[in-house]
Every structure is written in C-alpha cells, then in structure tokens.
Amino acid sequence: MSRWEPDARGRLERAALELYSERGFEQTTAAQIAERAGLSERTFFRHYADKREVLFGGAQLLEGAFVETLAAVPAAVGPMDAMASTLEALSDFFADRHEFARRRQAVIAANVELQERELIKLATLTAALSTTLRGRGVGEAAASLVAEVGVAVFKVGFERWLRAEGGALSSFLREALLELRVVVGPPPR
C-alpha cells in the first residue's frame, strides 16, 4: 500500500458501505474496510474512531452547514420561514448522494445501535438549531419548537426522498412542510 492515497475518507466510506451491505454491520471489521479501500487499518483509525463513524462522519459537516445557513437568513425573516429557507438551501448538500444515502439508511435501519446513533445525531442537530434560533432573538420555547419541527420536516422529507426513484430533495422537503402547515392550520386569532 502506498503511503498516501487521495480521497481516503471517501474510499473508506464507499468500502464500508459495500461491506455493510454485503456482510452486515456486525460482521464487518475496520481492517476489512481498510483492505477493501486499499488502505491500512492505521489509516482507517486516523480518519474514524470506530466502524460506526464511517456512516456518521459527515454529521458535523451537515450540522455546521445547517447552523451557518440558518444564521445567514436575514433577521427580518420569521423563525419558521427561516427554517424553511434553510431546509431548501441545504437540499443541495445531498444532490449527488441519493444512492449513497439510500444504501446508508438501509444499513442503519438494519441495526439498533446505528439507529440509536442516528437519533443522537438528530438530537444534536436539533440542539444546535435551537441555539442558533435563540441567537437570532427567538425565545426559548419558540426556538425549541421550530428546531424540533425543522428536524422533523427534514426527517420526513429525507425518508420520502430515499424511497423515491428520483427527484430533488428540496421538493420532498417542501411537500413535508406544506403538509405540516395544513395540519397545523392558520394561527389562532
């Protein structure tokens, strides 16, 4: 194996997903992932703490993108509209990752430990969004509600997008948000 190979993280992600799909998460080792990627086990651990993190390595990047995008929405925009704008803008984050996301979600759905990790990731994202909304001057309760709703809309839209044969994530997010607005109805007078 060479000392340096380009796109080691991407190669490890792809190799892990292939192996998890073929053998299952529990039956796959970090050494096998590294070997499939043409890298050393040491390189694997330089990039990931354990074999779970290969599936969740982009969580901090996604959270950062969510927070930065939400913080950049003009202050005059209300909290829910700011969240909707953020969801719309972030759909591009997944533009070329439909098949990868679909396969990743199938691996997660087949393992309770990974499902728990996914829930932790979503809870961390919700907390970060709530903090960002409070930084925009939104009250504590409203910030928590909007963050929870935003993540729920993202989750529902994302799951629908994964089941679909095509289409932009943004359209599924808009559809989920529209359904939410219909269910909630007009504000009380």
CYANA upper distance limits for C-alpha pairs under 8 A (distance plus 0.5 A):
  1 MET  CA     38 GLY  CA      7.29
  1 MET  CA     39 LEU  CA      6.89
  1 MET  CA     40 SER  CA      7.77
  2 SER  CA     39 LEU  CA      8.43
  5 GLU  CA     39 LEU  CA      8.39
  7 ASP  CA     11 ARG  CA      6.65
  8 ALA  CA     12 LEU  CA      6.55
  8 ALA  CA     37 ALA  CA      8.34
  8 ALA  CA     39 LEU  CA      8.16
  9 ARG  CA     13 GLU  CA      6.60
  9 ARG  CA     47 HIS  CA      7.22
 10 GLY  CA     14 ARG  CA      6.69
 11 ARG  CA     15 ALA  CA      6.51
 11 ARG  CA     37 ALA  CA      5.88
 12 LEU  CA     16 ALA  CA      6.43
 12 LEU  CA     33 ILE  CA      6.95
 12 LEU  CA     34 ALA  CA      6.96
 12 LEU  CA     37 ALA  CA      6.01
 12 LEU  CA     44 PHE  CA      7.67
 12 LEU  CA     54 VAL  CA      7.81
 13 GLU  CA     17 LEU  CA      6.65
 13 GLU  CA     54 VAL  CA      6.20
 13 GLU  CA     55 LEU  CA      7.58
 14 ARG  CA     18 GLU  CA      6.68
 14 ARG  CA     37 ALA  CA      8.29
 15 ALA  CA     19 LEU  CA      6.69
 15 ALA  CA     33 ILE  CA      6.10
 15 ALA  CA     34 ALA  CA      8.12
 15 ALA  CA     36 ARG  CA      6.15
 15 ALA  CA     37 ALA  CA      5.95
 16 ALA  CA     20 TYR  CA      6.41
 16 ALA  CA     33 ILE  CA      5.74
 16 ALA  CA     51 LYS  CA      8.49
 16 ALA  CA     54 VAL  CA      7.53
 17 LEU  CA     21 SER  CA      6.49
 17 LEU  CA     55 LEU  CA      8.39
 17 LEU  CA    103 ARG  CA      7.69
 17 LEU  CA    104 ARG  CA      7.12
 17 LEU  CA    107 VAL  CA      8.33
 18 GLU  CA     22 GLU  CA      6.62
 19 LEU  CA     23 ARG  CA      6.14
 19 LEU  CA     24 GLY  CA      7.43
 19 LEU  CA     25 PHE  CA      8.21
 19 LEU  CA     28 THR  CA      7.01
 19 LEU  CA     33 ILE  CA      7.57
 20 TYR  CA     24 GLY  CA      4.85
 20 TYR  CA     25 PHE  CA      5.18
 20 TYR  CA     27 GLN  CA      8.39
 20 TYR  CA     28 THR  CA      6.93
 20 TYR  CA    107 VAL  CA      7.07
 21 SER  CA     25 PHE  CA      8.18
 21 SER  CA    103 ARG  CA      8.02
 21 SER  CA    107 VAL  CA      7.05
 23 ARG  CA     27 GLN  CA      6.44
 23 ARG  CA     28 THR  CA      7.02
 24 GLY  CA     28 THR  CA      7.00
 24 GLY  CA    107 VAL  CA      8.00
 25 PHE  CA    107 VAL  CA      7.61
 25 PHE  CA    111 ASN  CA      7.96
 28 THR  CA     32 GLN  CA      7.06
 28 THR  CA     33 ILE  CA      7.88
 29 THR  CA     33 ILE  CA      6.93
 29 THR  CA     51 LYS  CA      7.60
 30 ALA  CA     34 ALA  CA      6.69
 30 ALA  CA     41 GLU  CA      7.11
 30 ALA  CA     44 PHE  CA      7.44
 30 ALA  CA     50 ASP  CA      7.75
 30 ALA  CA     51 LYS  CA      6.22
 31 ALA  CA     35 GLU  CA      6.59
 31 ALA  CA     40 SER  CA      8.04
 31 ALA  CA     41 GLU  CA      5.61
 31 ALA  CA     44 PHE  CA      8.40
 32 GLN  CA     36 ARG  CA      6.59
 33 ILE  CA     37 ALA  CA      6.71
 33 ILE  CA     44 PHE  CA      8.41
 34 ALA  CA     38 GLY  CA      6.64
 34 ALA  CA     39 LEU  CA      5.41
 34 ALA  CA     40 SER  CA      5.99
 34 ALA  CA     41 GLU  CA      5.80
 34 ALA  CA     43 THR  CA      8.00
 34 ALA  CA     44 PHE  CA      6.37
 35 GLU  CA     39 LEU  CA      6.22
 35 GLU  CA     40 SER  CA      7.08
 35 GLU  CA     41 GLU  CA      7.94
 39 LEU  CA     43 THR  CA      6.87
 39 LEU  CA     44 PHE  CA      7.85
 40 SER  CA     44 PHE  CA      7.06
 41 GLU  CA     45 PHE  CA      6.96
 42 ARG  CA     46 ARG  CA      6.68
 43 THR  CA     47 HIS  CA      7.06
 44 PHE  CA     48 TYR  CA      6.53
 45 PHE  CA     49 ALA  CA      6.20
 45 PHE  CA     50 ASP  CA      7.50
 48 TYR  CA     53 GLU  CA      6.35
 48 TYR  CA     54 VAL  CA      6.90
 48 TYR  CA     57 GLY  CA      7.99
 49 ALA  CA     53 GLU  CA      7.01
 50 ASP  CA     54 VAL  CA      7.94
 51 LYS  CA     55 LEU  CA      8.37
 52 ARG  CA     56 PHE  CA      7.40
 52 ARG  CA    114 LEU  CA      7.65
 53 GLU  CA     57 GLY  CA      5.80
 55 LEU  CA    104 ARG  CA      7.36
 56 PHE  CA    118 GLU  CA      8.40
 58 GLY  CA     62 LEU  CA      6.60
 59 ALA  CA     63 GLU  CA      6.54
 59 ALA  CA    121 LYS  CA      7.29
 60 GLN  CA     64 GLY  CA      6.48
 61 LEU  CA     65 ALA  CA      6.69
 62 LEU  CA     66 PHE  CA      6.67
 63 GLU  CA     67 VAL  CA      6.65
 63 GLU  CA    125 LEU  CA      6.22
 63 GLU  CA    128 ALA  CA      7.95
 64 GLY  CA     68 GLU  CA      6.50
 65 ALA  CA     69 THR  CA      6.44
 65 ALA  CA     90 LEU  CA      7.91
 66 PHE  CA     70 LEU  CA      6.56
 66 PHE  CA     86 THR  CA      7.26
 66 PHE  CA     87 LEU  CA      8.43
 66 PHE  CA     90 LEU  CA      7.49
 66 PHE  CA    129 LEU  CA      7.92
 67 VAL  CA     71 ALA  CA      6.49
 67 VAL  CA    128 ALA  CA      7.33
 67 VAL  CA    129 LEU  CA      6.55
 67 VAL  CA    132 THR  CA      6.91
 68 GLU  CA     72 ALA  CA      6.65
 69 THR  CA     73 VAL  CA      7.13
 69 THR  CA     86 THR  CA      6.25
 69 THR  CA     89 ALA  CA      8.02
 69 THR  CA     90 LEU  CA      8.32
 70 LEU  CA     82 ALA  CA      6.96
 70 LEU  CA     83 MET  CA      7.10
 70 LEU  CA     85 SER  CA      8.34
 70 LEU  CA     86 THR  CA      5.91
 70 LEU  CA    129 LEU  CA      8.24
 70 LEU  CA    132 THR  CA      7.74
 70 LEU  CA    133 LEU  CA      8.32
 71 ALA  CA    132 THR  CA      6.86
 71 ALA  CA    133 LEU  CA      8.16
 71 ALA  CA    136 ARG  CA      7.69
 73 VAL  CA     77 VAL  CA      7.53
 73 VAL  CA     82 ALA  CA      6.57
 73 VAL  CA     85 SER  CA      8.13
 73 VAL  CA     86 THR  CA      8.20
 75 ALA  CA    136 ARG  CA      7.20
 77 VAL  CA     81 ASP  CA      6.83
 77 VAL  CA     82 ALA  CA      6.32
 78 GLY  CA     82 ALA  CA      6.42
 79 PRO  CA     83 MET  CA      6.70
 79 PRO  CA    133 LEU  CA      7.61
 79 PRO  CA    138 VAL  CA      7.62
 79 PRO  CA    143 ALA  CA      8.16
 79 PRO  CA    146 VAL  CA      7.33
 80 MET  CA     84 ALA  CA      6.68
 80 MET  CA    146 VAL  CA      6.58
 80 MET  CA    150 GLY  CA      8.44
 81 ASP  CA     85 SER  CA      6.55
 82 ALA  CA     86 THR  CA      6.65
 83 MET  CA     87 LEU  CA      6.70
 83 MET  CA    146 VAL  CA      7.87
 83 MET  CA    147 ALA  CA      8.27
 83 MET  CA    150 GLY  CA      6.61
 84 ALA  CA     88 GLU  CA      6.73
 84 ALA  CA    150 GLY  CA      7.89
 84 ALA  CA    174 ARG  CA      8.47
 84 ALA  CA    177 LEU  CA      8.08
 85 SER  CA     89 ALA  CA      6.68
 86 THR  CA     90 LEU  CA      6.61
 87 LEU  CA     91 SER  CA      6.86
 87 LEU  CA    150 GLY  CA      8.20
 87 LEU  CA    154 PHE  CA      7.52
 87 LEU  CA    170 SER  CA      7.99
 87 LEU  CA    173 LEU  CA      7.57
 88 GLU  CA    170 SER  CA      5.96
 88 GLU  CA    173 LEU  CA      7.74
 88 GLU  CA    174 ARG  CA      8.05
 90 LEU  CA     94 PHE  CA      8.18
 91 SER  CA     95 ALA  CA      7.23
 91 SER  CA    168 ALA  CA      8.09
 91 SER  CA    169 LEU  CA      5.98
 91 SER  CA    170 SER  CA      5.72
 92 ASP  CA    169 LEU  CA      8.33
 92 ASP  CA    170 SER  CA      8.38
 94 PHE  CA     98 HIS  CA      7.24
 94 PHE  CA    169 LEU  CA      7.93
 95 ALA  CA    168 ALA  CA      7.61
 95 ALA  CA    169 LEU  CA      7.93
 97 ARG  CA    101 ALA  CA      6.29
 98 HIS  CA    102 ARG  CA      6.54
 98 HIS  CA    162 LEU  CA      7.29
 99 GLU  CA    103 ARG  CA      6.69
100 PHE  CA    104 ARG  CA      6.49
101 ALA  CA    105 GLN  CA      6.51
101 ALA  CA    162 LEU  CA      7.63
102 ARG  CA    106 ALA  CA      6.85
102 ARG  CA    162 LEU  CA      5.84
102 ARG  CA    163 ARG  CA      8.21
103 ARG  CA    107 VAL  CA      6.96
104 ARG  CA    108 ILE  CA      6.84
105 GLN  CA    109 ALA  CA      6.49
106 ALA  CA    110 ALA  CA      6.87
107 VAL  CA    111 ASN  CA      7.34
108 ILE  CA    112 VAL  CA      8.10
108 ILE  CA    114 LEU  CA      5.62
108 ILE  CA    115 GLN  CA      6.12
108 ILE  CA    118 GLU  CA      8.30
109 ALA  CA    114 LEU  CA      8.05
109 ALA  CA    115 GLN  CA      6.82
111 ASN  CA    115 GLN  CA      6.78
112 VAL  CA    116 GLU  CA      6.71
113 GLU  CA    117 ARG  CA      6.87
114 LEU  CA    118 GLU  CA      6.65
115 GLN  CA    119 LEU  CA      6.80
116 GLU  CA    120 ILE  CA      6.79
117 ARG  CA    121 LYS  CA      6.71
118 GLU  CA    122 LEU  CA      6.80
119 LEU  CA    123 ALA  CA      6.63
120 ILE  CA    124 THR  CA      6.60
121 LYS  CA    125 LEU  CA      6.72
122 LEU  CA    126 THR  CA      6.62
122 LEU  CA    151 VAL  CA      7.67
123 ALA  CA    127 ALA  CA      6.74
124 THR  CA    128 ALA  CA      6.75
125 LEU  CA    129 LEU  CA      6.67
125 LEU  CA    151 VAL  CA      8.20
126 THR  CA    130 SER  CA      6.60
126 THR  CA    144 SER  CA      8.40
126 THR  CA    147 ALA  CA      5.86
126 THR  CA    148 GLU  CA      6.40
126 THR  CA    151 VAL  CA      6.85
127 ALA  CA    131 THR  CA      6.70
127 ALA  CA    144 SER  CA      8.29
127 ALA  CA    147 ALA  CA      7.92
128 ALA  CA    132 THR  CA      6.72
129 LEU  CA    133 LEU  CA      6.63
129 LEU  CA    143 ALA  CA      8.47
129 LEU  CA    147 ALA  CA      5.96
130 SER  CA    134 ARG  CA      6.73
130 SER  CA    143 ALA  CA      5.48
130 SER  CA    144 SER  CA      5.70
130 SER  CA    146 VAL  CA      7.94
130 SER  CA    147 ALA  CA      5.67
131 THR  CA    135 GLY  CA      6.73
131 THR  CA    143 ALA  CA      7.99
132 THR  CA    136 ARG  CA      6.94
133 LEU  CA    137 GLY  CA      7.18
133 LEU  CA    138 VAL  CA      6.05
133 LEU  CA    143 ALA  CA      5.89
133 LEU  CA    147 ALA  CA      8.31
134 ARG  CA    138 VAL  CA      5.19
134 ARG  CA    139 GLY  CA      6.58
134 ARG  CA    140 GLU  CA      6.97
134 ARG  CA    143 ALA  CA      6.42
138 VAL  CA    142 ALA  CA      6.91
138 VAL  CA    143 ALA  CA      6.13
139 GLY  CA    143 ALA  CA      6.34
140 GLU  CA    144 SER  CA      6.76
141 ALA  CA    145 LEU  CA      6.71
142 ALA  CA    146 VAL  CA      6.51
143 ALA  CA    147 ALA  CA      6.52
144 SER  CA    148 GLU  CA      6.60
145 LEU  CA    149 VAL  CA      6.53
146 VAL  CA    150 GLY  CA      6.37
147 ALA  CA    151 VAL  CA      6.71
148 GLU  CA    152 ALA  CA      6.63
149 VAL  CA    153 VAL  CA      6.55
150 GLY  CA    154 PHE  CA      6.63
151 VAL  CA    155 LYS  CA      6.51
152 ALA  CA    156 VAL  CA      6.64
153 VAL  CA    157 GLY  CA      6.46
153 VAL  CA    173 LEU  CA      7.03
153 VAL  CA    176 ALA  CA      6.25
153 VAL  CA    177 LEU  CA      6.50
153 VAL  CA    180 LEU  CA      8.38
154 PHE  CA    158 PHE  CA      6.27
154 PHE  CA    173 LEU  CA      6.68
154 PHE  CA    176 ALA  CA      8.49
155 LYS  CA    159 GLU  CA      6.58
156 VAL  CA    160 ARG  CA      6.79
156 VAL  CA    173 LEU  CA      8.15
156 VAL  CA    176 ALA  CA      7.07
157 GLY  CA    161 TRP  CA      6.62
157 GLY  CA    169 LEU  CA      7.71
157 GLY  CA    172 PHE  CA      5.26
157 GLY  CA    173 LEU  CA      4.98
157 GLY  CA    174 ARG  CA      8.32
157 GLY  CA    175 GLU  CA      7.87
157 GLY  CA    176 ALA  CA      6.11
158 PHE  CA    162 LEU  CA      6.69
158 PHE  CA    169 LEU  CA      7.25
158 PHE  CA    172 PHE  CA      7.57
158 PHE  CA    173 LEU  CA      7.60
159 GLU  CA    163 ARG  CA      6.94
160 ARG  CA    164 ALA  CA      6.77
160 ARG  CA    172 PHE  CA      7.14
161 TRP  CA    165 GLU  CA      8.47
161 TRP  CA    166 GLY  CA      8.00
161 TRP  CA    167 GLY  CA      7.90
161 TRP  CA    168 ALA  CA      8.14
161 TRP  CA    169 LEU  CA      6.31
161 TRP  CA    172 PHE  CA      6.57
167 GLY  CA    171 SER  CA      7.83
168 ALA  CA    172 PHE  CA      7.68
169 LEU  CA    173 LEU  CA      6.77
170 SER  CA    174 ARG  CA      6.57
171 SER  CA    175 GLU  CA      6.63
172 PHE  CA    176 ALA  CA      6.71
173 LEU  CA    177 LEU  CA      6.65
174 ARG  CA    178 LEU  CA      6.54
175 GLU  CA    179 GLU  CA      6.70
176 ALA  CA    180 LEU  CA      6.73
177 LEU  CA    181 ARG  CA      6.72
178 LEU  CA    182 VAL  CA      6.76
179 GLU  CA    183 VAL  CA      6.70
180 LEU  CA    184 VAL  CA      6.56
181 ARG  CA    185 GLY  CA      6.36
181 ARG  CA    186 PRO  CA      8.43
